[in-house]
Amino acid sequence: MTVSFAAVEPHGVERIIMEQVFPGIKFPYHPFPASTPQDLRPKAGSKVENAALLIPNINDHFKGKGPDCGAYEIGDALPQYGPRD
């Protein structure tokens, strides 16, 4: 029996290339002792833009035609990690 990707994960994005979606990310990432958090915002125009399934009260603040896949919406400011002034 053959099952298509779309049947198993209808809202999934198949075969993204890390460098095209998250340029400049270094793996493995070692945050200790101290380093700047990496920018995990997706690149505008990548396959994950507007490709996520809408989840009410979770990602309904999207800016384009639909929510972007991932933790951040394209164009969002990064959160501030660590101590604040």
Buried (B, 14 or more C-beta within 10 A) or exposed (E): EEEEEEEEEEEEBEEBEEEEBBEEEEEEEEEEEEEEEBEEBBBEEBBBBBBBEEEEEEBEEBEEEBBBBBEBBBEEEEEEEEEEE
